[in-house]
């Protein structure tokens, strides 16, 4: 994991190191940091593919205003990973197109 250890102006601390999965692969990040930050630190650059043109999208605005970081998180599509905090055991997946709801992961509505 490549993270900034110190900065001349900013002060920050990390939460507890936790495990999560990305497309079936075990990864680690710090609890409470944005999911996108943990993915980026782990070398993941593509978060989804656009519905029509199948173009790859990744980290872009980092403030939750665009749709570039949409991913499927714990079976829920269109999660803005740049503003969603990482939690232990999350299942994060690359989103293809508009995403589909996995009712098995969420139970009956």
N, C-alpha and C positions, 0 to 999 in steps of 0.2 A: 504494500500500500504506500503510495507516494502522497504524503501530506506535508503541509507547511508546519514546521515545528516551532518557529518563532517569526515574528514580524516586527519591524521597527516602530510601527504606529498602532497596530491592532493587538488587542489581547483576546485570547479565546482559550477555551478548554474543551475537552472531548468527554462525551458520556462513556458509559461502559462499553467495551468491545462486545459485539453480539454477532451471531451467525444468522444468515438468511440464505435463500436460494435464488439464483438467477438462471432461468431456462434449465433447471435441473442441476445446476452446478453450485456447490457450496461456496459461499463468499462470506467475508467479514466486513463489518463497518462499525461505526459508533452510534449507539442508541441516541435517538433524538436528532441526528443530523439528517438533512434531506436524503431520500433514497438515491437521487441522482448523484449526490456527492460521493456516496459509497460506491456506486457503480463506476463513476468516472475514475476514482482512485484505484479501482480494481481493473481498469483497462477497458471497460465497456463504453463504446462510443455510439452505437446504434440502439435506439430505444423503441422505434416503431418504423413501419413502412406506410406510406400514404395509400389511401384506398384506391384511387384511380391509376396513378402512375407507378406505384410500388417503389417510390423513392425513399431512401433511408433518411431518418430524422434523428437528431440527438439533442444534446444540451444546447439551449439557445438563449432564452431571455432570463431564466433563473429567478423569475418573480411571479410565475403562475399565470401569465397573461397570454401566452401562445399555446399551441397544442403540440409542439415538437417533442416534449418529454412524456407524452401519454404512454402509459404502460398498463399491463394487467397486473394488479396487486391483489393477492389472496382471492383471485377469481373475479375481481371487479375491473372492467375495462375503463379506459380514459382517466386514469388516476394521474394527476400532475405530480410527477415524482420530484420536481424541483422544489416543491413546497410541502411535500408529505413526509413527516418524520419516520425514520427507520425504527422498526421494532424487532425484537428477537423473533426468529422463526418465520418472518414474512416470506411469502412465495411471490417472487417478481418474475414476470415473463415479458418477452418482446411482444409488442402488439402488432398484429397484422391487420391492416385496414382500419375499420371503425371499431373493431373489437366485439367480442360476444360475451354475454354474461354466462358464467359457469354456475348453473343452479346447484350442481352437486357440491361446490365449494361453499355456497352461501346457505344451503338448505332451502326449504320451501318458503315462498313469499306469501 
